[in-house]
Amino acid sequence: MPNPDRDSFGSVEDLMSYLSAIETTVEGEVAKIADHFDSITDNIATSLRTTLGEHSWLPRSTRPSPPPPTPTATRMGYLEASKDWASRHRAITAAVVCFLGTGAFLLWRRRRLDRVKRRAKRGKNGQRTDVVILAGPPSAPITRSLSLDLERRGFIVYIPVNSLWEERMIQAEAKADIHPLHLDVTSPSSLTSTIRKVTELLHPSEAPRYPLRLVALILLPQTPSPPQSQSITQISADSWSDAFSIHLLSPFTLLQAFLPLLTSHQSSILFINHTNSPSLSPPLHGEANVVAHALDSYVSTMRKEAAAIGDINIVQLRLGALDYESDRNAHQMAVALRYDDRAAPSTRSDLAPEQKVRGSPFRQLHLEVFDAIVGKRRGTVYVGRGSRTYDILGKVIPQGIAGWMLSLKAQKDQGPDRKKANNVANAWQASPGWEKVDQVSGEESI
């Protein structure tokens, strides 16, 4: 402690600061003495507690309680660790729960719908009353598969034909409720005669006990298959005329002829067409692209005018990759036609196409067609692997990226120019990468 002289303070302020320093020094020394005394007292108490606790001659009630055990870190279980992680990552947890919940709901709904029996309505005596007109190439596996499935579910199926060979093909099925319907869309008289026969079938002169009802017209427009190395500038006017006449004019004329019957019976109109390749508008597929987009525009316009046309359900089924091998009968029919000299060359291109990727089973198409006929499906329905994915990619992907991906495929081939062009076209016809993206969902279809 400083010991200044008496005359060392020049003012009152110096005296006050000196007294404050003395007070601080005294407080620090007193605190040190108190801490040292507390530590000594604690040591003595601990020693007494330990000594008295070790002697047995003291009663248990008077013995001091032993010190609590030292806490040790316990390992958390999987449930506790999961709860702790979820509480610290709430956003990720919410996203995972939503994703898994949606997937589980879609899977449950799909299995529930698969277990529902789909059968056409019948009379009280078991007689079939619902009639379906399936307008598609009789030699195509999809036509044959749909006709057999609809007949098995209780419908009376009529397939338009315009040749004796197609009629014999249908009669070879030996099914009592699958009938050929002679119809030539290029002849107005033949078309009028056919419509008259169908009208008499649905509305006979003598009112039957259980009258027939036209429930649906299913249109299966064929997909043009031009030479793969032919660009759009090389397509002749005759080729364009044939493509429009066969793939657009024929189904439109058929629909226009049956429209009064469809309106009076409040039937459904189904358009079924392949859309994977046309959705991307690939090069060297000019006819297929134009026909597909023209059909989409026709369906969209007709759907907007449905209120003026009548109370009819217009459904477009956009097909992706279907597994033709899964439909055993259709595949056997396709193989047989390939070795049949009577098969027309124009129909062989509509047989089971070779696919690099396994598609969805035909049963998915059967279920969606039945639901569309009875009115459970409206608008656009995606069926088959890749159908929804290709449609989305065709709308959002820039054309430059699509061309770049196509050029990568073409650079792998080092053959002649014609071989390169064919490989480029094949790359657009079967792209396994994008078809694998859309499983169920997708999808969503069932």
C-alpha positions as CSV (number, residue, x, y, z in Angstrom):
1,M,0.0,0.0,0.0
2,P,1.4,3.4,-0.9
3,N,2.6,5.6,2.0
4,P,2.8,9.1,0.7
5,D,3.8,12.1,2.6
6,R,1.4,14.5,4.1
7,D,2.1,17.2,1.5
8,S,1.9,14.8,-1.5
9,F,-1.8,15.5,-2.2
10,G,-2.2,18.5,-4.3
11,S,-6.0,18.5,-4.3
12,V,-9.1,16.8,-3.0
13,E,-9.5,14.7,-6.1
14,D,-6.1,13.1,-5.6
15,L,-7.1,12.2,-2.0
16,M,-10.3,10.6,-3.2
17,S,-8.6,8.5,-5.9
18,Y,-6.1,7.3,-3.2
19,L,-8.9,6.2,-0.9
20,S,-10.6,4.3,-3.7
21,A,-7.4,2.4,-4.5
22,I,-7.2,1.4,-0.8
23,E,-10.8,0.2,-0.8
24,T,-10.2,-1.9,-3.9
25,T,-7.1,-3.5,-2.5
26,V,-8.8,-4.3,0.8
27,E,-11.8,-6.0,-1.0
28,G,-9.4,-8.2,-3.1
29,E,-7.5,-9.3,-0.1
30,V,-10.7,-10.1,1.9
31,A,-12.1,-12.1,-1.1
32,K,-8.9,-14.2,-1.3
33,I,-9.0,-14.9,2.5
34,A,-12.7,-16.0,2.2
35,D,-12.1,-18.3,-0.8
36,H,-9.2,-19.9,1.0
37,F,-11.4,-20.4,4.1
38,D,-14.2,-21.9,2.0
39,S,-11.8,-24.4,0.4
40,I,-10.4,-25.4,3.8
41,T,-14.0,-25.9,5.2
42,D,-15.0,-28.0,2.2
43,N,-12.0,-30.2,2.5
44,I,-12.7,-30.7,6.2
45,A,-16.4,-31.5,5.5
46,T,-15.5,-34.0,2.8
47,S,-13.0,-35.7,5.1
48,L,-15.5,-36.0,7.9
49,R,-18.2,-37.3,5.6
50,T,-15.9,-39.9,4.1
51,T,-14.6,-41.0,7.5
52,L,-18.0,-41.2,9.2
53,G,-19.4,-43.0,6.2
54,E,-16.8,-45.8,6.4
55,H,-17.5,-46.5,10.1
56,S,-20.1,-49.2,10.7
57,W,-20.8,-48.3,14.3
58,L,-22.9,-45.3,13.1
59,P,-26.6,-46.0,12.3
60,R,-27.6,-45.8,8.6
61,S,-30.0,-42.9,9.3
62,T,-27.1,-40.8,10.6
63,R,-24.6,-41.7,8.0
64,P,-24.1,-39.0,5.3
65,S,-25.4,-40.0,1.8
66,P,-22.8,-41.0,-0.7
67,P,-21.9,-38.5,-3.4
68,P,-23.9,-38.8,-6.6
69,P,-22.3,-40.8,-9.4
70,T,-20.5,-38.9,-12.1
71,P,-22.8,-38.6,-15.1
72,T,-21.6,-40.5,-18.2
73,A,-22.5,-39.8,-21.8
74,T,-25.1,-42.4,-23.0
75,R,-25.3,-43.5,-26.6
76,M,-28.6,-42.5,-28.3
77,G,-30.7,-45.2,-30.0
78,Y,-31.8,-45.1,-33.6
79,L,-35.2,-43.7,-32.7
80,E,-33.8,-40.9,-30.6
81,A,-31.2,-40.1,-33.1
82,S,-33.8,-40.0,-35.9
83,K,-36.0,-37.7,-33.8
84,D,-33.0,-35.4,-33.1
85,W,-32.0,-35.3,-36.8
86,A,-35.6,-34.6,-37.9
87,S,-35.9,-31.7,-35.3
88,R,-32.7,-30.2,-36.7
89,H,-33.7,-30.6,-40.4
90,R,-37.4,-29.9,-40.6
91,A,-37.5,-28.8,-44.2
92,I,-35.8,-32.0,-45.5
93,T,-38.0,-34.1,-43.2
94,A,-41.2,-32.5,-44.6
95,A,-40.1,-33.0,-48.2
96,V,-39.2,-36.7,-47.5
97,V,-42.6,-37.3,-45.8
98,C,-44.5,-35.7,-48.6
99,F,-42.6,-37.7,-51.2
100,L,-43.1,-41.0,-49.4
101,G,-46.7,-40.3,-48.6
102,T,-47.6,-39.4,-52.2
103,G,-45.9,-42.5,-53.5
104,A,-47.6,-44.7,-51.0
105,F,-51.0,-43.2,-51.8
106,L,-50.5,-43.7,-55.6
107,L,-49.3,-47.3,-55.0
108,W,-52.3,-48.0,-52.8
109,R,-54.8,-46.5,-55.3
110,R,-53.2,-48.4,-58.2
111,R,-53.5,-51.7,-56.4
112,R,-57.0,-50.9,-55.3
113,L,-58.1,-50.1,-58.9
114,D,-56.5,-53.3,-60.1
115,R,-58.6,-55.3,-57.8
116,V,-61.8,-53.8,-59.1
117,K,-63.7,-56.0,-61.5
118,R,-64.4,-54.2,-64.8
119,R,-67.4,-55.7,-66.6
120,A,-69.8,-54.3,-69.1
121,K,-73.5,-53.9,-68.2
122,R,-75.8,-56.7,-69.2
123,G,-79.5,-57.4,-69.3
124,K,-81.3,-59.2,-66.5
125,N,-81.1,-62.4,-68.6
126,G,-77.3,-62.0,-69.0
127,Q,-77.6,-60.7,-72.6
128,R,-74.9,-58.3,-73.8
129,T,-76.2,-54.8,-74.5
130,D,-73.1,-52.6,-74.9
131,V,-71.6,-52.2,-78.4
132,V,-68.1,-50.9,-79.1
133,I,-66.8,-50.0,-82.6
134,L,-63.0,-50.5,-82.7
135,A,-61.7,-48.7,-85.8
136,G,-58.1,-49.9,-86.2
137,P,-56.0,-52.1,-88.5
138,P,-57.2,-55.7,-87.9
139,S,-53.6,-56.9,-88.4
140,A,-52.2,-54.7,-85.6
141,P,-51.5,-56.4,-82.3
142,I,-53.1,-53.5,-80.4
143,T,-56.4,-53.9,-82.3
144,R,-56.5,-57.6,-81.7
145,S,-55.6,-57.3,-78.0
146,L,-58.2,-54.6,-77.3
147,S,-60.9,-56.6,-79.2
148,L,-60.3,-59.7,-77.2
149,D,-60.2,-57.9,-73.9
150,L,-63.4,-55.9,-74.6
151,E,-65.1,-59.1,-75.7
152,R,-64.0,-60.8,-72.5
153,R,-65.4,-58.0,-70.4
154,G,-68.8,-58.3,-71.9
155,F,-68.9,-55.9,-74.9
156,I,-70.0,-56.6,-78.4
157,V,-67.1,-55.5,-80.6
158,Y,-67.4,-54.4,-84.3
159,I,-64.2,-53.9,-86.3
160,P,-64.4,-52.0,-89.6
161,V,-62.9,-53.9,-92.5
162,N,-62.6,-53.2,-96.2
163,S,-61.1,-56.4,-97.6
164,L,-61.9,-60.1,-97.6
165,W,-58.6,-60.9,-96.0
166,E,-59.3,-58.7,-93.0
167,E,-62.7,-60.2,-92.6
168,R,-61.3,-63.7,-92.5
169,M,-58.7,-62.6,-90.0
170,I,-61.5,-61.5,-87.6
171,Q,-63.6,-64.6,-88.2
172,A,-60.5,-66.8,-87.5
173,E,-60.8,-65.6,-83.8
174,A,-64.0,-67.7,-83.5
175,K,-65.5,-65.2,-81.1
176,A,-69.3,-64.9,-81.1
177,D,-69.2,-61.2,-80.1
178,I,-66.4,-59.9,-82.3
179,H,-67.8,-59.1,-85.7
180,P,-66.4,-57.5,-88.9
181,L,-68.1,-54.4,-90.1
182,H,-67.8,-53.8,-93.9
183,L,-67.0,-50.1,-94.4
184,D,-65.2,-48.1,-97.1
185,V,-64.6,-44.5,-96.1
186,T,-63.7,-43.6,-99.7
187,S,-67.2,-44.6,-101.0
188,P,-70.1,-42.4,-99.7
189,S,-72.6,-45.0,-100.7
190,S,-70.8,-47.8,-98.8
191,L,-70.5,-45.5,-95.8
192,T,-74.2,-44.6,-95.8
193,S,-75.2,-48.3,-96.1
194,T,-73.0,-49.3,-93.2
195,I,-74.4,-46.5,-91.0
196,R,-77.9,-47.6,-91.9
197,K,-77.1,-51.2,-90.9
198,V,-75.7,-50.1,-87.6
199,T,-78.7,-47.9,-86.9
200,E,-81.1,-50.9,-87.6
201,L,-79.0,-53.0,-85.3
202,L,-79.3,-50.5,-82.5
203,H,-82.9,-49.5,-83.2
204,P,-84.7,-52.5,-84.7
205,S,-88.3,-52.3,-86.0
206,E,-89.5,-54.5,-83.2
207,A,-88.5,-53.1,-79.8
208,P,-86.4,-55.8,-78.1
209,R,-86.6,-56.5,-74.4
210,Y,-83.0,-55.4,-73.8
211,P,-82.0,-52.9,-76.6
212,L,-78.4,-52.5,-77.7
213,R,-76.5,-49.3,-76.9
214,L,-73.5,-47.8,-78.7
215,V,-71.2,-47.0,-75.8
216,A,-67.9,-46.0,-77.5
217,L,-66.1,-45.4,-80.8
218,I,-62.4,-46.2,-80.5
219,L,-60.2,-44.7,-83.2
220,L,-56.7,-46.2,-83.7
221,P,-55.0,-43.9,-86.3
222,Q,-52.0,-45.6,-87.8
223,T,-48.6,-44.0,-87.4
224,P,-46.8,-43.2,-90.7
225,S,-43.4,-45.0,-91.1
226,P,-41.6,-43.1,-93.9
227,P,-38.0,-44.0,-95.0
228,Q,-35.8,-43.1,-92.1
229,S,-33.2,-41.3,-94.2
230,Q,-35.8,-39.1,-96.0
231,S,-35.9,-35.5,-95.0
232,I,-39.1,-33.4,-95.1
233,T,-37.9,-31.7,-98.3
234,Q,-37.6,-35.1,-100.1
235,I,-41.2,-36.1,-99.3
236,S,-43.3,-36.0,-102.5
237,A,-46.7,-34.5,-102.9
238,D,-48.2,-38.0,-103.4
239,S,-46.7,-39.2,-100.2
240,W,-48.2,-36.3,-98.3
241,S,-51.6,-37.0,-100.0
242,D,-51.5,-40.6,-99.0
243,A,-50.4,-39.9,-95.4
244,F,-53.2,-37.4,-94.9
245,S,-55.8,-39.6,-96.6
246,I,-54.9,-42.8,-94.7
247,H,-54.0,-41.4,-91.3
248,L,-56.2,-38.3,-91.0
249,L,-59.0,-38.3,-93.5
250,S,-60.1,-41.9,-92.9
251,P,-60.6,-41.6,-89.1
252,F,-62.1,-38.1,-89.4
253,T,-64.6,-39.3,-92.0
254,L,-65.5,-42.4,-89.9
255,L,-66.1,-40.2,-86.9
256,Q,-68.2,-37.7,-88.8
257,A,-70.4,-40.6,-90.1
258,F,-71.0,-42.1,-86.7
259,L,-71.3,-38.8,-84.8
260,P,-75.2,-38.7,-84.9
261,L,-75.4,-42.2,-83.4
262,L,-72.7,-41.3,-80.8
263,T,-74.6,-38.2,-79.8
264,S,-77.9,-39.9,-79.5
265,H,-76.5,-42.6,-77.3
266,Q,-74.2,-40.2,-75.3
267,S,-71.2,-42.4,-76.1
268,S,-67.5,-42.0,-75.6
269,I,-65.0,-41.2,-78.3
270,L,-61.5,-42.5,-77.8
271,F,-58.4,-41.5,-79.7
272,I,-55.5,-43.9,-79.2
273,N,-52.1,-42.9,-80.8
274,H,-48.4,-43.3,-80.1
275,T,-46.9,-40.0,-79.0
276,N,-43.3,-40.7,-77.8
277,S,-41.5,-39.9,-80.9
278,P,-43.8,-37.2,-82.3
279,S,-43.7,-35.3,-79.0
280,L,-40.1,-34.4,-79.6
281,S,-40.7,-33.6,-83.4
282,P,-37.5,-35.5,-84.4
283,P,-35.9,-34.9,-87.8
284,L,-36.4,-37.4,-90.7
285,H,-39.9,-38.1,-89.4
286,G,-41.9,-35.4,-91.2
287,E,-45.0,-37.3,-92.0
288,A,-45.3,-38.8,-88.5
289,N,-44.8,-35.4,-86.8
290,V,-47.3,-33.6,-89.0
291,V,-49.9,-36.3,-88.6
292,A,-49.5,-36.5,-84.9
293,H,-49.7,-32.8,-84.3
294,A,-52.7,-32.5,-86.7
295,L,-54.5,-35.2,-84.7
296,D,-53.8,-33.4,-81.4
297,S,-55.2,-30.2,-82.8
298,Y,-58.3,-32.0,-84.1
299,V,-58.9,-33.6,-80.7
300,S,-58.3,-30.3,-78.8
301,T,-60.7,-28.4,-81.1
302,M,-63.4,-31.1,-80.9
303,R,-63.1,-31.2,-77.1
304,K,-63.7,-27.4,-76.9
305,E,-66.8,-27.8,-79.2
306,A,-68.1,-30.8,-77.2
307,A,-70.9,-28.7,-75.7
308,A,-72.2,-27.8,-79.1
309,I,-71.8,-31.3,-80.5
310,G,-73.6,-33.1,-77.7
311,D,-73.1,-34.9,-74.4
312,I,-70.2,-37.1,-75.4
313,N,-67.0,-37.9,-73.6
314,I,-63.9,-37.3,-75.7
315,V,-60.7,-39.0,-74.4
316,Q,-57.2,-39.1,-75.9
317,L,-55.0,-41.9,-74.8
318,R,-51.3,-41.0,-75.5
319,L,-49.4,-44.2,-75.7
320,G,-45.8,-44.7,-74.6
321,A,-43.7,-47.8,-74.7
322,L,-45.9,-50.9,-74.4
323,D,-44.6,-54.4,-74.0
324,Y,-45.9,-56.3,-77.0
325,E,-44.2,-59.5,-75.7
326,S,-46.5,-59.4,-72.6
327,D,-49.5,-59.8,-74.8
328,R,-48.9,-63.4,-75.9
329,N,-51.8,-63.8,-78.4
330,A,-51.0,-60.5,-80.1
331,H,-47.4,-61.3,-80.4
332,Q,-48.1,-64.7,-81.9
333,M,-50.5,-63.1,-84.4
334,A,-47.8,-60.6,-85.4
335,V,-45.2,-63.3,-85.9
336,A,-47.6,-65.3,-88.0
337,L,-48.5,-62.3,-90.2
338,R,-44.8,-61.7,-90.9
339,Y,-44.6,-65.0,-92.6
340,D,-48.0,-64.7,-94.3
341,D,-47.7,-63.8,-98.0
342,R,-51.3,-62.5,-97.9
343,A,-50.4,-59.8,-95.4
344,A,-50.4,-56.4,-97.0
345,P,-47.1,-54.6,-96.8
346,S,-48.7,-51.4,-95.5
347,T,-50.0,-53.3,-92.4
348,R,-46.8,-55.0,-91.5
349,S,-45.3,-51.7,-90.2
350,D,-48.1,-51.6,-87.7
351,L,-47.2,-54.9,-86.1
352,A,-45.3,-55.3,-82.9
353,P,-42.3,-52.9,-83.3
354,E,-39.0,-53.9,-82.0
355,Q,-38.2,-52.1,-78.8
356,K,-34.9,-51.7,-76.9
357,V,-36.7,-50.9,-73.6
358,R,-39.3,-53.1,-72.0
359,G,-42.5,-51.1,-71.9
360,S,-45.6,-51.2,-69.7
361,P,-47.9,-54.3,-69.9
362,F,-50.9,-54.3,-72.2
363,R,-53.2,-54.7,-69.2
364,Q,-52.6,-51.1,-68.3
365,L,-54.0,-50.1,-71.7
366,H,-57.0,-52.4,-71.2
367,L,-57.9,-50.9,-67.9
368,E,-57.6,-47.3,-69.1
369,V,-59.7,-48.0,-72.2
370,F,-62.5,-49.6,-70.1
371,D,-62.5,-46.6,-67.7
372,A,-62.6,-44.2,-70.6
373,I,-65.6,-46.1,-72.1
374,V,-67.6,-46.0,-68.9
375,G,-66.8,-42.3,-68.3
376,K,-64.3,-42.6,-65.4
377,R,-61.5,-41.0,-67.6
378,R,-61.7,-37.7,-69.3
379,G,-59.4,-35.4,-71.2
380,T,-55.9,-36.8,-71.9
381,V,-54.7,-40.1,-70.4
382,Y,-51.1,-41.2,-70.5
383,V,-50.5,-44.9,-70.9
384,G,-47.2,-46.7,-71.1
385,R,-43.7,-46.0,-70.1
386,G,-42.4,-42.6,-71.2
387,S,-45.7,-41.2,-72.4
388,R,-45.9,-38.3,-69.9
389,T,-42.2,-37.7,-69.8
390,Y,-41.9,-37.4,-73.6
391,D,-44.9,-35.0,-73.6
392,I,-43.3,-32.8,-70.9
393,L,-39.9,-32.8,-72.6
394,G,-41.4,-31.9,-75.9
395,K,-43.0,-28.8,-74.4
396,V,-40.1,-27.6,-72.2
397,I,-36.8,-28.8,-73.7
398,P,-35.1,-26.4,-76.0
399,Q,-34.7,-27.6,-79.6
400,G,-31.0,-27.0,-79.4
401,I,-30.5,-29.4,-76.6
402,A,-32.5,-32.1,-78.4
403,G,-30.4,-31.6,-81.5
404,W,-27.2,-31.8,-79.5
405,M,-28.3,-35.0,-77.9
406,L,-29.2,-36.4,-81.3
407,S,-25.8,-35.4,-82.6
408,L,-24.0,-37.3,-79.8
409,K,-25.9,-40.4,-80.8
410,A,-25.0,-39.9,-84.5
411,Q,-21.2,-39.4,-83.7
412,K,-21.0,-42.9,-82.4
413,D,-21.6,-44.4,-85.8
414,Q,-18.7,-44.3,-88.3
415,G,-20.4,-46.0,-91.2
416,P,-21.6,-44.5,-94.5
417,D,-23.7,-41.4,-94.6
418,R,-26.9,-43.4,-95.2
419,K,-26.2,-45.6,-92.2
420,K,-25.6,-42.5,-90.1
421,A,-28.9,-41.1,-91.1
422,N,-30.7,-44.3,-90.3
423,N,-29.1,-44.5,-86.9
424,V,-30.1,-40.9,-86.2
425,A,-33.7,-41.7,-86.9
426,N,-33.5,-44.8,-84.8
427,A,-32.2,-42.8,-81.9
428,W,-35.5,-40.8,-81.9
429,Q,-37.7,-43.8,-82.4
430,A,-36.4,-45.6,-79.3
431,S,-34.7,-43.6,-76.6
432,P,-34.3,-45.8,-73.6
433,G,-33.0,-43.1,-71.3
434,W,-36.2,-41.0,-71.2
435,E,-38.5,-44.0,-71.3
436,K,-37.0,-45.4,-68.1
437,V,-37.9,-42.1,-66.3
438,D,-41.7,-42.6,-66.4
439,Q,-42.7,-45.9,-64.6
440,V,-46.2,-45.6,-63.3
441,S,-47.0,-42.5,-62.8
442,G,-46.5,-42.4,-63.7
443,E,-47.9,-43.5,-63.9
444,E,-50.9,-41.9,-62.5
445,S,-52.6,-43.7,-65.2
446,I,-54.0,-46.5,-63.1
